[in-house]
């Protein structure tokens, strides 16, 4: 059932030469100094094709902004929603990188990543390669893309059927497009997120992404917080227990950020006081020399 006046993907930003769609949720207190989050949807399915991608995510973004005070950018990957371009896995990873850079440019205190399904996998990989990312949350997340890489032509057909590949001549280099499916490796990349915070949430009845994938991601990191939702399937975005776990993790990240900023402010104040004392001592010495 459609919600009247529900937020939509009404924001635009650049990823390379492409313009992507998204939704930017801003807390009542404003952007400056608030923590920033990039929120990522999964791969479209039949019945919920490209045009519906991430349709419920603006509502979640607004909830995080209003209840927790985060600046949240949720995006449509290239080929999804109103975003330009066609799907490629490395192209989607580039979109995540562009989103992180865009949110950072707004003046937030730091940027975290969270994703569901394929979006979670790409959040892990971006967190591994981008040390400015402060933490990562992965929900119902595949640990690899081996099934896709073994059957790339079937994947391309599916991508056309769900409208994330619209150009009949795309990809111009099929072998290169297919090779990307082996390049993105979430499980080994999870290790490179450490020691930064990493949340893994998985349903024990997920029929699309095995629970072992979530466990493998957590084990690779070494100090992840892993939460298994009893009886939950793949659609954790619509499971209130999974969303509650996610929001709780964000709240703890925010508390840690406040502690960090407070410590930095105290260190700056101490340094200023020390500099003033040294300056005063220098003036006293100069006065003594004059005498």
Residue pairs with C-beta under 8 A, 6 or more apart in sequence:
3 59
6 58
6 59
7 23
7 25
7 58
7 59
7 61
7 62
8 23
8 55
8 58
9 21
9 22
9 23
9 54
9 55
9 58
9 74
9 76
9 81
9 82
10 21
10 23
11 21
11 22
11 23
11 24
11 73
12 19
12 20
12 21
12 22
13 19
13 20
13 22
13 73
13 75
13 98
13 99
13 102
14 20
14 98
14 102
15 78
15 94
15 95
15 98
15 99
16 94
16 98
18 78
18 83
18 84
18 85
18 95
19 83
19 84
20 75
20 76
20 77
20 78
20 83
20 84
20 95
20 98
20 99
21 75
21 76
21 81
21 82
21 83
22 73
22 74
22 75
22 76
22 99
23 57
23 58
23 61
23 62
23 73
23 74
24 61
24 71
24 72
24 73
25 58
25 61
25 62
25 64
25 65
25 66
25 70
25 71
25 72
25 73
25 74
26 65
26 71
27 34
27 65
27 66
27 68
27 69
27 70
27 71
28 66
29 69
31 71
31 106
31 107
31 108
32 107
33 107
33 108
33 109
33 261
34 69
34 70
34 71
34 108
34 109
35 69
35 70
35 71
35 108
35 109
35 110
35 112
35 134
35 253
35 254
35 257
36 70
36 71
36 72
36 73
36 103
36 104
36 106
36 108
36 109
36 110
36 111
36 112
37 61
37 64
37 70
37 71
37 72
37 73
37 103
37 111
37 112
37 113
37 114
37 250
38 72
38 73
38 74
38 75
38 96
38 99
38 100
38 103
38 111
38 112
38 113
38 114
38 123
39 57
39 60
39 61
39 64
39 72
39 73
39 74
39 75
39 114
39 115
40 74
40 75
40 77
40 96
40 113
40 114
40 115
40 116
40 119
40 120
40 122
40 123
41 53
41 54
41 57
41 74
41 76
41 77
41 80
41 115
41 116
41 117
41 119
41 237
42 115
42 116
42 117
42 118
42 119
42 120
42 140
43 117
43 118
43 162
43 164
44 50
44 52
44 53
44 80
44 162
44 163
44 164
45 162
46 161
46 162
49 161
49 162
49 163
50 79
50 80
50 81
50 162
50 163
50 164
51 81
51 163
53 76
53 77
53 80
53 81
53 164
54 74
54 75
54 76
54 80
54 81
55 81
56 237
56 238
57 74
57 237
58 74
60 74
60 237
60 243
61 72
61 73
61 74
62 72
63 247
64 70
64 72
64 247
64 250
65 71
65 72
67 247
68 247
68 250
68 251
68 254
69 254
70 250
70 254
71 103
71 106
71 108
73 99
73 102
73 103
75 83
75 95
75 96
75 99
76 82
76 83
77 83
77 87
77 91
77 92
77 95
77 119
77 164
78 84
78 85
78 86
78 87
78 88
78 91
78 92
78 95
79 85
79 86
79 87
79 159
79 163
79 164
79 165
79 166
80 87
80 164
83 95
85 91
86 159
86 164
86 165
86 166
86 167
86 170
86 171
87 159
87 164
87 165
88 171
88 177
88 180
89 145
89 148
89 180
89 181
89 183
89 184
90 180
90 183
90 184
92 118
92 122
93 122
93 125
93 126
93 184
96 113
96 122
96 123
96 125
96 126
97 126
97 129
97 130
100 111
100 113
100 126
100 130
100 132
100 133
103 111
104 111
104 132
109 257
109 261
110 132
110 134
110 257
111 132
111 133
111 134
112 133
112 134
112 135
112 136
112 137
112 250
112 253
113 123
113 126
113 127
113 133
113 135
113 136
113 137
114 120
114 123
114 136
114 137
114 138
114 139
114 246
114 250
115 121
115 122
115 123
115 124
115 137
115 138
115 139
115 141
116 139
116 140
116 141
116 236
116 237
117 139
117 140
117 141
117 142
117 208
117 209
117 234
118 142
120 137
120 138
120 139
120 140
120 141
120 142
120 186
121 138
121 141
121 142
121 143
121 145
121 184
121 186
122 184
123 136
123 137
123 138
123 141
124 136
124 138
124 141
124 186
124 189
124 190
124 193
124 217
125 184
125 185
125 186
125 189
126 133
127 133
127 135
127 136
127 189
127 192
127 193
127 196
127 198
128 189
128 190
128 191
128 192
128 193
129 189
129 192
133 193
133 196
134 196
134 197
134 253
134 257
135 196
135 197
135 198
135 199
135 253
136 193
136 196
136 197
136 198
136 199
137 198
137 199
137 201
137 246
137 249
137 250
138 186
138 198
138 199
138 200
138 201
138 214
138 217
139 200
139 201
139 202
139 236
139 237
139 242
139 246
140 201
140 202
140 203
140 206
140 208
140 209
140 214
140 234
140 235
140 236
141 186
141 200
141 202
141 209
141 213
141 214
141 217
142 186
142 209
142 213
143 186
143 187
143 212
143 213
143 214
143 216
143 217
144 185
144 186
144 187
144 213
145 181
145 182
145 184
148 155
148 181
149 178
149 181
149 182
152 174
152 177
152 178
152 181
155 181
156 165
156 171
156 174
156 177
159 165
160 166
165 171
171 177
186 217
187 213
187 216
187 217
187 220
188 220
189 220
190 198
190 217
190 218
190 220
190 221
190 224
191 220
191 221
191 222
193 221
194 221
194 222
194 223
195 223
197 225
197 249
197 253
197 256
198 217
198 218
198 221
198 223
198 224
198 225
199 224
199 225
199 226
199 227
199 245
199 246
199 249
200 214
200 215
200 217
200 218
200 221
200 224
200 225
200 226
200 227
201 214
201 226
201 227
201 228
201 229
201 236
201 242
201 245
201 246
202 209
202 211
202 213
202 214
202 215
202 226
202 227
202 228
202 229
202 232
202 236
203 211
203 228
203 229
203 231
203 232
203 233
203 234
203 236
203 239
203 242
204 211
204 228
204 229
204 230
204 231
204 232
205 231
205 232
205 233
206 232
206 233
206 234
207 233
207 234
208 233
208 234
209 234
211 228
214 226
214 228
215 226
217 224
218 224
218 226
225 249
227 242
227 245
229 236
229 239
229 241
229 242
229 245
232 239
232 241
232 242
236 242
236 243
237 243
